[in-house]
């Protein structure tokens, strides 16, 4: 069986796995963005105990391998009476892991905004959280795009680890095809090409978004620098 024959014969499996991989990536990225923003705001503007909680969360999930996190949640939580399905565990781990990394992207973007803007907002009667919501955060979300654009691709590639708990993602489907055809190189080569195509699509999309929402003043300042 040639690689082309393998693709034609097992394309439904590869397609089903790709769909699961995309769902895992998008869900993990979306939930991770919410967690990341909350953790970043807590670390920059929160009280001392909120900052400690945010730092603890960030350091825990950035400082341990995703595989350990996956096994701890999927195999460890049942010991405490909480059993999660494979998909739920995968979604949860990807969201928590991505949120920790995104928190640092967002924190850097927030701290890049001049402190005088907060003072100006407070001087015209805005509360602290109104200033964050309407002035600080909108700018930070635009500033963060170039650095943050690495996260979707990294998360998509990292999602392959979920095949170890039999989530039917692209990696799992490739493994199944390899076991059926006895052609592991061809099977994993097809998977690699699909991963590369997904990464290219994400890079292109994020490039368009970055150009659309970049802040012209910052670009002028960077050229002057």
N, C-alpha and C positions, 0 to 999 in steps of 0.2 A: 504494500500500500504506500503510495507516494504521499507527500504532504498535502497535495491538492485533493487527493482522494480522501484523506483523513478529514480535511476541512469540510468537504461536501457531505461526507457520511455523518459527521458528528457536529455539524454546525449548530443544530438546535441546543445541544448541551453547552457548547461554548457561549451561545447567545444567552441562554438562561443564566449561566454563571456570570456573564458580563452584566446582566440586569441586576443581579443581587449585589455585585461589587459596586455598581453605581448607586444603588439605593443605600448601601452601607455608608458610602463616602458622603453622599449628600446629607443623610440624616446625622451622621457623626459631625459633619462640618457645621450644619445648622445649629444643632444643640450645643456643640462646642463653642460656637460664636457667642451664644447667649451666656454660657458659663464663663467664657473668657472675658467678656465685657464686664460681667458682674464681679469677677475676681480682680480684674484690673482696677475697677472703680473702688472696690473695697480696699485694695492695697494702697491706692493713692489717696483716697479721701475718707476711708473708713476710720472708725475708732480703733484703739489699740488692739482690742480683742478681735475685731473684724479683720484687721491687717494680719494678725497671727493666724487666723483661720485660712485666709486667702493664701498666705505664704506657705502654710502647711500643705494645703491642697496642691498648689503649684509644684512644690518641691517633691511631694510624694509621687505624682504622676509623671513629672519630668525626670525624676531620679531613679525610676525603676523601669525595667523592660516591659513593653506592652504584653509580651507573652506571660510574664508573671502576673500582671494585672488580670489578664483574661482567665488564667487558671484559678486565681484567687476568687474571682467573682463567680465563675461557672461551677467550679468544683468545691470552693470553700464556703460559699454562702449557704448551701444546703445543711451544713453542720449547725447553722444558726436558725434553721427552720425556714429559710427563704430559697426556694428553687426557681431558677429562671430558665426559660427556654433557650435554645442555642441562639436564635436570632436576637432575643432580648438581651442576652449577655453580650453579644457582639456589638449591638447598638450602644449599649451602656458603656462598654469599655472604650470604644472609639470616641464617643462623645466626651467622656471624662479625660481621656488622654489628650485629645485635640484641644479641649478647653484649657488645659494647663499650659500648652504651648501658645495658644492664641492669647492667653492672658498677658504673656510677656510682650507679644507684638503690640497689643492694645495699650499696655502700660507705657511702653516706649513712645508711642504716638501721643498719648495724653500728656506725658511729661515734656514732649517737644513743643507744646503750645505755651507761649509766653504767659507767665503768671499774672502779668498786668491785665490780661483779658478777664480773669476771674475778679480782680479788684474792680475793674470798670463795670462789670455786670452787677456786682454787689452795690456799687455806688449809685446805680440808677434804680435800685429797689428790688432787684431779683434775689430770690433765695439762692442758697448754695446749689441745691439740686436743679433749680430752674436754669442756672448758669451752666451747669454740667450738661443738661439735656439740650438746651437750645444753642449754646455757643461752643463749649468744649468738645462734646462728643461728635457733633456733625463734622467738625474739622479733623478730629482724630481718625474718624472712619475713612476719610479721604487720604490722610497722610499715611495710614497704615497699609494701604493697598500694595505697594511694591514689595514690602517685606512679607506681608500676609499671603501673597500669591504663591509662596512656596508651600503653604500648609495644605491646600487641596490635593496637590500632587503627592506630597509626602504621605498624607492620610490614605489616599487611594492605594498606594503601594504597600503601606503598612497593613492595610485591611486583609492582605493575603494570609496573615497569621491566623485568621479565624477558621481556616481549613482544619486546624488541629482539634477543633471541637465539632467538626463535620458540618459546618455551615456551608451550604451549596453555592459558594461563590465561584469565581472564575478559576481560582487555584484548585479548588476541590474538583470541579468538573474536569479540569485538565488532568488531574491525577486519576480520575475514573477512566477517562479516555485512554490514558497511558496504560492502565492495567488491562484494559480490554484489547488494545491493539498491540501491546508489547512494543510500542514505539514512544518511549518517554521523551526522547530528544525532540521529535516532531511535535508531540503534544504540548510540551512546555515552550517550544519555539512559537507555536501559534498563540499561546497565552502571553508570551513576551511581546509579540507584535500588537496584540490587543491592548495590553497595558500601555505600550508606547503610543498607540493611537489615542487612547483616552488622555494621556498626559499632554500630547500635542494639542488636542482639542481644548483642554483646560487652559494651557498656556496661551493659546490664541485668544480665547474668550476673555481671560483676565487681562491680556494686553490691551484689548479694546476698552475694557472697563477702566483700566488705569489711565488711558489717554483721555477718556471722557470726563473722569472725575478728578483729575489732577488739579492741584491748586497752582495757578499761574505764578503767583507771587513767589512761592517756594522754588519754582523752577528757575525764575530769574535770579533769585539769590544764590542758587546752587551754581549757576553759570558764572556769576560774579566771583564766587569763591574759587 
